């Protein structure tokens, strides 16, 4: 049976962390908030729930362009879900779900309220397979 590991989110940028590994290699971590809501049954009250997603931009050309992402930007991210596993200082197994980004598009808020758009996508040259 075939399976697909694909995710698409649209939300607002929180923290942006750029890590450089020398020789011009970068890893960009972006937290993205998505909000969904519902109307309470039998009431006019609307309840919002916010989820935070950790997005990793590691593909070389994509990571270089992702360095321009700023807190507060609206962003569309697509990629796949991966589980990062490690042992903490006490030797306990830990894990965290992350989005390994393969494409993004930002919608920046300009001073004159006119939004701009920037896209980043890797080409086939960035793929580790043919």
Buried (B, 14 or more C-beta within 10 A) or exposed (E): EEEEEEBEBEBBBBEBEBEEEEEEEBBBBBBBBBEEEEEEEEEEEEEEEEEEBBBBBBBEBBBBBBEEBEEEBBBBBBBEEEEEEEEEEEEEEEEEEBBBBBBBBBBBEEEEEEEEEBEBBBEEEEEEEE
